[in-house]
């Protein structure tokens, strides 16, 4: 082999051995990483970054603030990443920013909330669960378990996904349901659930929309009142609420497997950047009802920030 051919061969070998340039992917979520639920989503994001070699950033507003979130999306678009992951709790507020990303040629995947609007805003697909259908399933199960009058405790009224959970619950339950609005404060939740049960002894069913923020305080309120006739169920998982399910103090938890909501969009966008691959439709991450029979198996993974 002459010197020229040897040089070409060496260069080709180096090119093949060199890894592809890492994709830059930005995740903008409406929930804060210090929220137990969203910390699991962030864990999924970080794990996908590690597994794919992508450079990933997780960003969210300091509070549930759609103006601030739209600004975070705009700032991400200005960075021209290889992919953008967004949750869409309010399409009216966030739609223009998402459409700006799509118009700039940035692949967008939505996760967690926004399954009903993702396609029309230009997102390639959505990773999450149908919140209405999940609420419907919960309502049907609680009615089957003997519930006759319920409350739906909503810690983010105005978040379309959470509102849909309550609507689905009311439809599936088929009995009177009152929405109890609260803030992201477990002490306030416990106080409001206790007040609702105190003021109306006919209320025998409580559905929380977040396990640690609502489910656990709801169980505490029921125990404080000695109301062992009250059914308590909650969306999402926490080690504490799963223990309540395992102990028979709560009916079930609704698992949307939010780790996948963080992991899969990042993995899909990394594969898209490198190979042009993309699933052909939405990916349902849930729901899955975790009952007393299966709760103990999930507790350890929840404590690890995976379930």
C-alpha positions as CSV (number, residue, x, y, z in Angstrom):
1,X,0.0,0.0,0.0
2,X,1.5,3.4,-1.0
3,X,1.8,6.3,1.4
4,X,-1.3,8.1,0.1
5,X,-3.6,5.0,0.4
6,X,-2.2,4.3,3.9
7,X,-3.1,7.8,5.0
8,X,-6.6,7.5,3.5
9,X,-7.2,4.2,5.2
10,X,-6.0,5.5,8.6
11,X,-8.3,8.6,8.3
12,X,-11.3,6.3,7.4
13,X,-10.5,4.1,10.4
14,X,-10.4,7.1,12.7
15,X,-13.7,8.4,11.3
16,X,-15.5,5.0,11.8
17,X,-14.1,4.7,15.4
18,X,-15.0,8.3,16.4
19,X,-18.4,8.5,18.1
20,X,-21.2,10.6,16.4
21,X,-21.5,14.1,17.8
22,X,-23.7,14.1,20.8
23,X,-27.2,15.4,20.3
24,X,-28.3,18.5,22.3
25,X,-31.8,18.0,23.8
26,X,-33.7,20.3,26.0
27,X,-36.6,19.3,28.2
28,X,-39.1,22.0,29.4
29,X,-41.6,20.8,31.9
30,X,-44.3,22.6,33.9
31,X,-43.4,20.7,37.1
32,X,-40.5,21.4,39.3
33,X,-37.7,18.9,39.8
34,X,-38.0,19.1,43.6
35,X,-41.6,17.8,43.2
36,X,-41.4,14.0,44.0
37,X,-43.4,13.2,40.9
38,X,-41.2,15.4,38.6
39,X,-38.0,14.2,40.2
40,X,-38.8,10.8,38.8
41,X,-39.4,12.3,35.3
42,X,-36.0,14.1,35.6
43,X,-34.4,10.8,36.6
44,X,-35.7,9.3,33.4
45,X,-34.4,12.3,31.4
46,X,-30.9,12.0,33.0
47,X,-30.8,8.2,32.5
48,X,-31.7,8.6,28.8
49,X,-28.9,11.1,28.4
50,X,-26.4,8.7,30.0
51,X,-27.6,5.8,27.9
52,X,-27.6,7.7,24.6
53,X,-24.7,10.1,25.2
54,X,-26.9,13.1,24.5
55,X,-26.4,16.4,26.2
56,X,-29.7,16.9,28.1
57,X,-31.0,19.9,30.1
58,X,-34.1,19.7,32.3
59,X,-35.8,23.1,32.8
60,X,-39.0,24.2,34.5
61,X,-40.4,27.4,36.0
62,X,-40.1,28.0,39.8
63,X,-43.9,27.6,40.1
64,X,-46.8,26.5,37.9
65,X,-46.4,29.6,35.7
66,X,-47.4,29.3,32.0
67,X,-45.8,32.7,31.1
68,X,-42.5,31.7,32.5
69,X,-42.8,28.3,30.9
70,X,-43.4,29.8,27.4
71,X,-40.3,31.9,28.0
72,X,-38.3,28.8,28.8
73,X,-39.5,27.2,25.5
74,X,-38.6,30.4,23.6
75,X,-35.1,30.4,25.1
76,X,-34.7,26.7,24.2
77,X,-35.7,27.4,20.6
78,X,-33.1,30.2,20.4
79,X,-30.4,27.6,21.3
80,X,-31.3,25.5,18.2
81,X,-31.1,22.1,20.0
82,X,-31.4,18.8,18.1
83,X,-34.6,18.1,19.9
84,X,-37.1,19.6,22.3
85,X,-39.3,17.8,24.9
86,X,-42.3,19.7,26.4
87,X,-45.2,19.1,28.6
88,X,-48.4,20.9,27.5
89,X,-50.7,21.7,30.5
90,X,-52.1,24.7,28.7
91,X,-52.1,24.7,24.9
92,X,-53.4,28.3,24.6
93,X,-50.5,29.6,26.6
94,X,-47.8,27.4,25.3
95,X,-49.0,26.7,21.7
96,X,-47.3,29.7,20.0
97,X,-43.9,28.9,21.6
98,X,-44.2,25.2,20.6
99,X,-45.2,26.2,17.0
100,X,-42.2,28.5,16.9
101,X,-40.0,25.5,17.7
102,X,-41.6,23.4,15.0
103,X,-41.3,26.2,12.4
104,X,-37.6,26.5,13.3
105,X,-37.2,22.8,12.3
106,X,-36.6,21.5,15.8
107,X,-38.1,18.1,16.4
108,X,-40.6,18.3,19.3
109,X,-42.0,15.5,21.4
110,X,-44.6,16.2,24.1
111,X,-44.8,14.2,27.3
112,X,-47.0,13.9,30.4
113,X,-49.7,16.4,29.4
114,X,-51.0,17.5,26.0
115,X,-51.9,14.3,24.3
116,X,-55.1,15.9,22.8
117,X,-53.3,18.9,21.3
118,X,-49.8,17.7,20.6
119,X,-50.3,16.7,17.0
120,X,-52.1,19.9,16.0
121,X,-49.2,21.9,17.5
122,X,-46.7,20.0,15.4
123,X,-45.3,17.6,17.9
124,X,-44.1,14.3,16.4
125,X,-45.7,12.2,19.1
126,X,-46.8,12.2,22.8
127,X,-45.5,10.0,25.6
128,X,-48.0,9.8,28.5
129,X,-51.4,8.5,29.5
130,X,-54.9,9.6,28.6
131,X,-55.8,11.5,31.8
132,X,-59.5,11.4,31.3
133,X,-59.5,7.6,30.6
134,X,-57.3,7.1,33.7
135,X,-59.7,9.1,35.8
136,X,-62.6,7.1,34.3
137,X,-60.9,3.8,35.2
138,X,-60.3,5.0,38.8
139,X,-63.9,6.2,39.2
140,X,-65.3,2.9,37.9
141,X,-63.1,0.9,40.3
142,X,-63.9,3.0,43.3
143,X,-67.6,2.7,42.6
144,X,-67.2,-1.1,42.3
145,X,-65.5,-1.0,45.7
146,X,-68.6,0.6,47.2
147,X,-68.0,4.4,47.0
148,X,-71.1,6.5,46.8
149,X,-70.0,10.2,47.3
150,X,-66.6,11.5,46.4
151,X,-64.2,14.4,46.4
152,X,-61.4,14.9,43.8
153,X,-58.5,16.9,45.4
154,X,-56.8,19.0,42.7
155,X,-53.5,20.7,43.6
156,X,-53.2,22.5,40.3
157,X,-56.6,23.7,39.2
158,X,-56.2,25.0,35.6
159,X,-53.7,22.3,34.7
160,X,-55.8,20.7,31.9
161,X,-54.4,17.2,32.6
162,X,-55.4,17.3,36.3
163,X,-58.8,18.8,35.4
164,X,-59.4,15.9,33.0
165,X,-58.5,13.4,35.7
166,X,-61.3,14.8,37.9
167,X,-63.8,14.9,35.0
168,X,-63.0,11.3,34.1
169,X,-63.3,10.3,37.8
170,X,-66.8,11.9,38.0
171,X,-67.9,10.1,34.9
172,X,-66.6,6.7,35.9
173,X,-67.8,7.0,39.5
174,X,-71.4,7.9,38.4
175,X,-72.2,9.5,41.8
176,X,-71.8,13.0,43.2
177,X,-68.2,14.3,43.1
178,X,-66.9,17.6,44.4
179,X,-63.6,19.1,43.3
180,X,-61.5,20.4,46.2
181,X,-58.9,22.9,45.0
182,X,-55.6,23.1,47.0
183,X,-52.0,24.3,46.6
184,X,-48.9,22.1,46.4
185,X,-48.8,22.0,50.2
186,X,-49.4,18.6,52.0
187,X,-50.5,20.4,55.2
188,X,-53.1,22.3,53.4
189,X,-54.3,19.2,51.6
190,X,-54.7,17.3,54.9
191,X,-56.6,20.2,56.4
192,X,-59.0,20.5,53.4
193,X,-59.7,16.8,53.2
194,X,-60.3,16.6,56.9
195,X,-62.7,19.6,56.6
196,X,-64.6,18.0,53.7
197,X,-65.0,14.8,55.5
198,X,-66.0,16.6,58.8
199,X,-68.6,18.7,57.0
200,X,-70.2,15.9,55.1
201,X,-70.1,12.4,56.7
202,X,-71.6,11.0,53.5
203,X,-68.4,11.5,51.6
204,X,-66.8,8.1,51.5
205,X,-64.3,8.4,48.6
206,X,-61.3,10.5,48.1
207,X,-59.3,10.7,44.8
208,X,-56.0,12.5,45.0
209,X,-54.1,13.7,41.8
210,X,-50.6,13.3,43.3
211,X,-49.4,10.6,45.7
212,X,-47.0,12.5,48.0
213,X,-48.7,15.9,47.8
214,X,-52.3,14.7,48.1
215,X,-52.6,10.9,48.6
216,X,-50.5,10.7,51.7
217,X,-52.1,13.7,53.4
218,X,-55.5,12.4,52.5
219,X,-54.7,9.0,54.2
220,X,-53.5,11.0,57.2
221,X,-56.7,13.0,57.4
222,X,-58.9,9.8,57.2
223,X,-56.8,8.2,59.9
224,X,-57.1,11.3,62.1
225,X,-60.8,11.2,61.9
226,X,-61.0,7.4,62.4
227,X,-63.0,7.0,59.2
228,X,-62.0,3.5,58.1
229,X,-65.1,3.5,55.8
230,X,-63.4,6.1,53.5
231,X,-61.8,4.8,50.2
232,X,-58.6,6.7,49.3
233,X,-57.0,6.4,45.9
234,X,-54.4,8.5,44.2
235,X,-52.7,9.2,40.9
236,X,-49.0,8.5,40.7
237,X,-46.7,6.8,43.2
238,X,-44.7,7.6,46.3
239,X,-43.1,5.1,48.8
240,X,-45.4,6.4,51.6
241,X,-48.6,6.1,49.6
242,X,-47.6,2.7,48.3
243,X,-47.1,1.6,51.9
244,X,-50.6,2.8,52.7
245,X,-51.9,0.6,49.8
246,X,-49.9,-2.4,51.0
247,X,-51.2,-1.9,54.6
248,X,-54.8,-1.6,53.4
249,X,-55.1,2.1,54.4
250,X,-55.6,3.1,50.7
251,X,-57.4,1.4,47.9
252,X,-54.9,1.8,45.0
253,X,-52.5,4.0,43.2
254,X,-52.7,4.9,39.5
255,X,-49.2,4.5,37.9
256,X,-48.5,6.4,34.7
257,X,-44.8,5.4,34.8
258,X,-43.5,8.9,34.6
259,X,-39.9,7.6,34.4
260,X,-40.8,6.6,30.9
261,X,-42.2,10.0,30.2
262,X,-38.7,11.5,30.8
263,X,-36.7,8.7,29.3
264,X,-38.4,7.8,26.1
265,X,-38.7,11.3,24.5
266,X,-35.0,11.9,25.0
267,X,-34.1,8.4,23.7
268,X,-36.3,8.9,20.6
269,X,-34.9,12.4,19.9
270,X,-31.3,11.1,20.3
271,X,-32.1,8.2,17.8
272,X,-33.7,10.7,15.5
273,X,-30.7,13.0,15.5
274,X,-28.3,10.1,14.8
275,X,-30.3,7.8,12.6
276,X,-33.5,9.6,11.6
277,X,-35.6,7.1,13.5
278,X,-38.9,8.0,15.1
279,X,-41.9,5.9,16.3
280,X,-45.0,6.3,14.2
281,X,-47.5,7.4,16.9
282,X,-48.1,8.2,20.5
283,X,-46.7,6.0,23.2
284,X,-49.0,5.3,26.2
285,X,-47.0,5.1,29.5
286,X,-50.0,4.2,31.6
287,X,-52.4,3.8,33.4
288,X,-51.7,0.8,35.6
289,X,-53.6,0.4,38.9
290,X,-51.3,-0.7,41.8
291,X,-53.3,-2.5,44.4
292,X,-52.5,-4.2,47.7
293,X,-51.4,-7.3,46.0
294,X,-48.7,-5.5,44.0
295,X,-47.8,-2.5,46.1
296,X,-45.0,-4.0,48.1
297,X,-43.2,-5.0,44.9
298,X,-43.2,-1.3,43.7
299,X,-42.2,0.4,46.9
300,X,-38.4,-0.2,46.6
301,X,-38.3,1.2,43.0
302,X,-40.4,4.2,44.1
303,X,-37.9,4.9,46.9
304,X,-35.2,4.8,44.2
305,X,-36.9,7.4,42.1
306,X,-37.8,5.0,39.3
307,X,-41.5,4.3,39.9
